[in-house]
């Protein structure tokens, strides 16, 4: 199954389910955590955890059912797994029911670069791969929507 197809199938499987937790991998160097996650993993009730991460080309958002795993990078630091469920962008969606999901397509990159998730009660969460960094938003800023030529493709 191609990556966007697997991501779509997983999103369809978790629609209507409660988000239990969110973990992410961050690069840590000299005890300082990078502000941008490298991978984000969502655990929904009764489903396999799904992992979002950026491709090496700096534009695609990839998906996998593989668990996130930290590693030691020697003199370059570490990639550590953190529970981010209680951090600002995730706090309002953890415990919520996923009511809609969309893939975010960039006409500039001509690729799927993100996902936009909506939860019961109104909270939203978007994750975009922009220039080889994962950015987390509640709602995608209008400026990014315009400059990247973004379209939302509903999966439900």
Backbone as CSV, one residue per row, in Angstrom:
resi,resn,N_x,N_y,N_z,CA_x,CA_y,CA_z,C_x,C_y,C_z
1,UNK,0.851,-1.172,0.000,0.000,0.000,0.000,0.900,1.240,0.000
2,UNK,0.621,2.183,-0.895,1.402,3.423,-0.942,1.198,4.218,0.344
3,UNK,2.180,5.038,0.688,2.154,5.787,1.954,0.887,6.635,2.135
4,UNK,0.486,7.480,1.140,-0.743,8.255,1.369,-1.960,7.354,1.540
5,UNK,-1.973,6.194,0.840,-3.091,5.266,0.988,-3.114,4.675,2.390
6,UNK,-1.957,4.325,2.921,-1.867,3.784,4.274,-2.282,4.843,5.292
7,UNK,-1.837,6.083,5.095,-2.210,7.172,5.990,-3.720,7.383,5.953
8,UNK,-4.299,7.395,4.758,-5.741,7.578,4.613,-6.500,6.439,5.282
9,UNK,-6.064,5.205,5.062,-6.728,4.045,5.672,-6.679,4.137,7.197
10,UNK,-5.531,4.546,7.740,-5.404,4.675,9.190,-6.304,5.792,9.711
11,UNK,-6.317,6.933,9.024,-7.178,8.039,9.450,-8.643,7.620,9.446
12,UNK,-9.064,6.890,8.423,-10.446,6.401,8.378,-10.724,5.448,9.542
13,UNK,-9.739,4.627,9.894,-9.905,3.661,10.987,-10.015,4.339,12.353
14,UNK,-9.391,5.506,12.523,-9.422,6.170,13.831,-10.510,7.238,13.933
15,UNK,-11.213,7.520,12.840,-12.337,8.461,12.913,-13.360,7.942,13.915
16,UNK,-13.859,8.829,14.747,-14.841,8.442,15.755,-14.229,7.840,17.006
17,UNK,-12.902,7.803,17.070,-12.223,7.230,18.236,-11.568,8.325,19.076
18,UNK,-11.378,7.998,20.345,-10.789,8.926,21.311,-9.267,8.906,21.207
19,UNK,-8.667,10.097,21.144,-7.209,10.227,21.150,-6.722,10.067,22.586
20,UNK,-5.932,9.023,22.818,-5.461,8.724,24.170,-4.163,9.431,24.523
21,UNK,-3.221,9.480,23.573,-1.923,10.092,23.879,-1.182,10.446,22.599
22,UNK,-0.198,11.333,22.765,0.663,11.739,21.657,2.100,11.713,22.157
23,UNK,2.967,11.031,21.418,4.401,11.007,21.707,5.137,11.599,20.516
24,UNK,6.321,12.107,20.752,7.100,12.688,19.659,8.588,12.486,19.914
25,UNK,9.327,12.410,18.821,10.791,12.356,18.899,11.328,13.759,18.647
26,UNK,12.243,14.176,19.524,12.922,15.458,19.375,14.421,15.217,19.406
27,UNK,15.151,16.031,18.657,16.606,16.002,18.738,17.009,16.738,20.009
28,UNK,17.891,16.132,20.786,18.394,16.730,22.022,19.909,16.822,21.906
29,UNK,20.429,18.030,22.120,21.876,18.235,22.081,22.249,19.114,23.261
30,UNK,23.253,18.705,24.018,23.716,19.449,25.201,22.539,19.759,26.133
31,UNK,21.686,18.773,26.345,20.512,18.856,27.229,19.447,19.832,26.751
32,UNK,19.538,20.306,25.503,18.526,21.223,24.962,17.710,20.505,23.903
33,UNK,16.396,20.544,24.075,15.482,19.903,23.142,15.151,20.854,21.998
34,UNK,15.297,20.364,20.771,14.919,21.139,19.598,13.422,21.455,19.678
35,UNK,12.977,22.622,19.213,11.552,22.954,19.322,10.648,22.195,18.345
36,UNK,11.216,21.626,17.292,10.406,20.958,16.279,10.514,19.445,16.408
37,UNK,9.376,18.739,16.473,9.455,17.277,16.536,9.931,16.706,15.206
38,UNK,10.594,15.565,15.264,11.016,14.880,14.044,10.003,13.821,13.638
39,UNK,9.303,13.273,14.611,8.245,12.293,14.383,7.178,12.530,15.441
40,UNK,5.916,12.288,15.071,4.810,12.414,16.017,3.958,11.156,15.906
41,UNK,3.646,10.551,17.052,2.871,9.315,17.092,1.575,9.533,17.865
42,UNK,0.458,9.122,17.251,-0.866,9.270,17.852,-1.406,7.909,18.262
43,UNK,-1.883,7.811,19.501,-2.506,6.576,19.975,-3.992,6.832,20.205
44,UNK,-4.830,6.213,19.375,-6.276,6.301,19.520,-6.793,5.020,20.164
45,UNK,-7.899,5.131,20.868,-8.493,3.989,21.558,-8.756,2.842,20.580
46,UNK,-8.259,1.653,20.925,-8.528,0.449,20.159,-7.854,0.371,18.806
47,UNK,-6.865,1.216,18.544,-6.194,1.231,17.239,-4.681,1.201,17.405
48,UNK,-4.017,0.789,16.329,-2.554,0.856,16.305,-2.118,2.313,16.290
49,UNK,-1.007,2.602,16.941,-0.464,3.963,16.901,0.006,4.267,15.482
50,UNK,-0.231,5.490,15.042,0.216,5.938,13.728,1.260,7.020,13.882
51,UNK,2.300,6.949,13.061,3.440,7.870,13.161,3.523,8.741,11.912
52,UNK,3.659,10.052,12.118,3.884,11.015,11.043,5.325,11.501,11.129
53,UNK,5.964,11.623,9.963,7.347,12.110,9.934,7.643,12.678,8.551
54,UNK,8.657,13.515,8.480,9.024,14.149,7.222,9.936,13.279,6.387
55,UNK,9.840,13.459,5.079,10.717,12.731,4.158,12.047,13.464,4.041
56,UNK,13.021,12.792,3.504,14.340,13.391,3.325,14.367,14.522,2.320
57,UNK,13.348,14.601,1.451,13.335,15.651,0.428,12.836,16.988,0.962
58,UNK,12.376,17.004,2.213,11.963,18.260,2.827,10.546,18.687,2.546
59,UNK,9.743,17.852,1.866,8.388,18.292,1.591,7.318,17.278,1.972
60,UNK,7.492,16.030,1.647,6.455,15.036,1.905,6.259,14.779,3.394
61,UNK,5.005,14.540,3.777,4.728,14.025,5.109,4.489,12.536,4.936
62,UNK,5.254,11.738,5.649,5.145,10.288,5.540,4.416,9.723,6.748
63,UNK,3.939,8.480,6.597,3.176,7.806,7.639,3.670,6.381,7.796
64,UNK,3.634,5.889,9.026,4.027,4.507,9.294,3.302,4.005,10.534
65,UNK,3.140,2.699,10.606,2.611,2.063,11.807,3.737,1.599,12.727
66,UNK,4.979,1.824,12.310,6.128,1.458,13.137,6.176,2.361,14.375
67,UNK,6.594,1.818,15.512,6.693,2.651,16.716,7.815,3.679,16.584
68,UNK,7.683,4.771,17.330,8.781,5.731,17.354,9.805,5.242,18.367
69,UNK,11.057,5.364,17.995,12.153,4.853,18.817,13.274,5.882,18.822
70,UNK,13.733,6.240,19.999,14.852,7.160,20.119,16.168,6.467,19.815
71,UNK,17.218,7.261,19.658,18.541,6.676,19.426,19.627,7.658,19.859
72,UNK,20.795,7.104,20.125,21.965,7.888,20.507,22.713,8.262,19.235
73,UNK,22.977,9.543,19.051,23.693,10.028,17.872,25.151,10.352,18.188
74,UNK,25.625,9.849,19.319,27.017,10.087,19.699,27.288,11.557,19.943
75,UNK,28.326,12.077,19.304,28.715,13.479,19.507,27.674,14.472,18.994
76,UNK,26.680,13.981,18.237,25.640,14.862,17.684,24.387,14.909,18.553
77,UNK,24.421,14.266,19.708,23.287,14.308,20.619,22.472,13.030,20.599
78,UNK,21.164,13.199,20.814,20.252,12.058,20.871,18.937,12.417,20.199
79,UNK,18.213,11.385,19.828,16.817,11.536,19.441,16.030,10.850,20.545
80,UNK,15.310,11.635,21.339,14.587,11.101,22.488,13.086,11.183,22.271
81,UNK,12.378,10.202,22.835,10.919,10.162,22.777,10.368,10.890,24.002
82,UNK,9.429,11.803,23.761,8.768,12.544,24.829,7.265,12.371,24.696
83,UNK,6.570,12.245,25.819,5.114,12.320,25.804,4.771,13.804,25.713
84,UNK,4.028,14.183,24.672,3.678,15.595,24.471,2.180,15.838,24.661
85,UNK,1.497,14.856,25.233,0.043,14.949,25.411,-0.387,16.186,26.183
86,UNK,0.449,16.648,27.111,0.072,17.803,27.927,0.750,19.098,27.477
87,UNK,1.344,19.079,26.282,1.953,20.304,25.753,0.896,21.101,24.982
88,UNK,1.094,22.421,24.838,0.046,23.319,24.361,-0.779,22.871,23.146
89,UNK,-0.158,22.487,22.036,-0.955,22.162,20.853,-1.733,20.859,21.000
90,UNK,-1.288,19.978,21.870,-1.916,18.667,22.003,-2.888,18.591,23.176
91,UNK,-2.721,19.443,24.156,-3.513,19.411,25.382,-5.018,19.431,25.112
92,UNK,-5.463,20.251,24.169,-6.895,20.397,23.904,-7.484,19.287,23.051
93,UNK,-6.646,18.465,22.423,-7.178,17.398,21.568,-7.074,16.020,22.214
94,UNK,-6.110,15.813,23.114,-6.000,14.521,23.801,-7.247,14.349,24.669
95,UNK,-7.880,13.208,24.530,-9.139,12.942,25.217,-10.347,13.227,24.344
96,UNK,-10.117,13.878,23.192,-11.203,14.192,22.273,-11.435,13.078,21.260
97,UNK,-12.615,13.113,20.650,-12.994,12.164,19.604,-12.685,12.803,18.250
98,UNK,-11.973,12.073,17.389,-11.653,12.577,16.052,-12.919,12.561,15.197
99,UNK,-13.348,13.737,14.719,-14.585,13.819,13.932,-14.339,14.053,12.448
100,UNK,-13.178,14.585,12.088,-12.848,14.711,10.665,-11.338,14.790,10.492
101,UNK,-10.907,14.370,9.302,-9.477,14.373,8.987,-9.301,14.725,7.522
102,UNK,-8.274,15.505,7.247,-7.953,15.891,5.871,-6.460,15.768,5.638
103,UNK,-6.105,15.401,4.416,-4.716,15.476,3.981,-4.485,16.893,3.495
104,UNK,-3.303,17.418,3.705,-2.967,18.773,3.268,-2.032,18.649,2.073
105,UNK,-2.509,19.138,0.925,-1.736,19.056,-0.316,-1.188,20.429,-0.660
106,UNK,0.097,20.471,-1.026,0.743,21.710,-1.445,0.851,21.727,-2.962
107,UNK,0.344,22.798,-3.574,0.507,22.932,-5.025,1.938,23.348,-5.357
108,UNK,2.638,23.971,-4.415,4.034,24.356,-4.620,4.918,23.108,-4.650
109,UNK,4.770,22.246,-3.649,5.577,21.019,-3.572,4.977,19.881,-4.396
110,UNK,3.726,20.063,-4.832,2.993,19.012,-5.551,3.028,17.704,-4.775
111,UNK,2.690,17.805,-3.472,2.769,16.641,-2.597,1.856,16.827,-1.389
112,UNK,1.581,15.707,-0.716,0.894,15.747,0.574,1.946,16.124,1.612
113,UNK,1.746,17.284,2.244,2.742,17.771,3.206,2.218,17.798,4.638
114,UNK,0.954,17.401,4.837,0.434,17.472,6.192,-0.908,16.815,6.369
115,UNK,-1.385,16.894,7.618,-2.721,16.437,7.979,-3.376,17.515,8.831
116,UNK,-4.701,17.595,8.720,-5.496,18.498,9.549,-6.572,17.650,10.219
117,UNK,-6.601,17.682,11.536,-7.518,16.853,12.316,-8.463,17.744,13.107
118,UNK,-9.750,17.358,13.160,-10.738,18.089,13.953,-11.353,17.138,14.969
119,UNK,-11.532,17.648,16.176,-12.044,16.843,17.279,-13.369,17.399,17.773
120,UNK,-14.142,16.541,18.454,-15.432,16.971,18.983,-15.242,18.175,19.900
121,UNK,-16.205,19.057,19.875,-16.107,20.260,20.688,-15.340,21.386,20.028
122,UNK,-14.744,21.146,18.850,-14.112,22.209,18.099,-12.608,22.257,17.984
123,UNK,-11.828,21.653,18.899,-10.374,21.766,18.761,-9.855,21.129,17.469
124,UNK,-8.827,21.749,16.913,-8.193,21.253,15.690,-6.696,21.083,15.935
125,UNK,-6.082,20.258,15.090,-4.645,20.041,15.152,-4.160,19.799,13.736
126,UNK,-3.118,20.511,13.331,-2.531,20.329,12.004,-1.037,20.107,12.156
127,UNK,-0.521,19.180,11.360,0.919,18.920,11.332,1.364,19.021,9.888
128,UNK,2.357,19.895,9.640,2.858,20.133,8.290,4.362,19.903,8.239
129,UNK,4.823,19.343,7.137,6.256,19.242,6.867,6.603,20.414,5.951
130,UNK,7.295,21.393,6.509,7.680,22.588,5.750,9.194,22.728,5.809
131,UNK,9.853,22.471,4.701,11.304,22.632,4.655,12.042,21.684,5.567
132,UNK,11.584,20.453,5.636,12.236,19.400,6.420,12.083,19.588,7.923
133,UNK,11.105,20.346,8.351,10.774,20.490,9.772,9.285,20.212,9.917
134,UNK,8.898,19.524,10.982,7.481,19.344,11.273,7.005,20.524,12.106
135,UNK,5.933,21.150,11.656,5.328,22.268,12.366,3.954,21.833,12.841
136,UNK,3.624,22.192,14.078,2.351,21.828,14.679,1.548,23.108,14.888
137,UNK,0.305,23.092,14.416,-0.596,24.242,14.546,-1.943,23.745,15.040
138,UNK,-2.723,24.655,15.632,-4.116,24.298,15.851,-4.813,24.466,14.493
139,UNK,-4.827,25.644,13.956,-5.339,25.888,12.603,-4.168,26.380,11.755
140,UNK,-4.121,25.960,10.507,-3.030,26.367,9.618,-3.155,27.865,9.348
141,UNK,-2.103,28.639,9.580,-2.162,30.079,9.328,-2.482,30.399,7.861
142,UNK,-3.294,31.440,7.652,-3.692,31.854,6.300,-2.485,32.125,5.409
143,UNK,-1.448,32.742,5.972,-0.249,33.064,5.188,0.385,31.795,4.607
144,UNK,0.439,30.735,5.397,0.999,29.464,4.915,0.060,28.832,3.893
145,UNK,-1.251,28.919,4.137,-2.229,28.387,3.171,-1.995,29.018,1.796
146,UNK,-1.788,30.337,1.771,-1.587,31.049,0.499,-0.213,30.780,-0.106
147,UNK,0.840,30.946,0.689,2.199,30.847,0.140,2.535,29.445,-0.345
148,UNK,1.991,28.420,0.296,2.255,27.035,-0.108,1.189,26.501,-1.061
149,UNK,0.154,27.305,-1.317,-0.934,26.849,-2.180,-1.590,25.592,-1.631
150,UNK,-1.998,25.642,-0.370,-2.509,24.448,0.297,-3.986,24.207,0.017
151,UNK,-4.311,22.937,-0.154,-5.687,22.465,-0.285,-5.888,21.361,0.736
152,UNK,-7.091,21.302,1.306,-7.429,20.222,2.227,-8.242,19.180,1.472
153,UNK,-7.818,17.924,1.582,-8.498,16.812,0.923,-9.104,15.946,2.019
154,UNK,-10.427,16.019,2.175,-11.105,15.271,3.229,-10.962,13.770,3.003
155,UNK,-10.711,13.037,4.081,-10.634,11.579,3.965,-11.945,10.925,4.390
156,UNK,-12.886,11.707,4.942,-14.153,11.113,5.364,-15.330,11.656,4.611
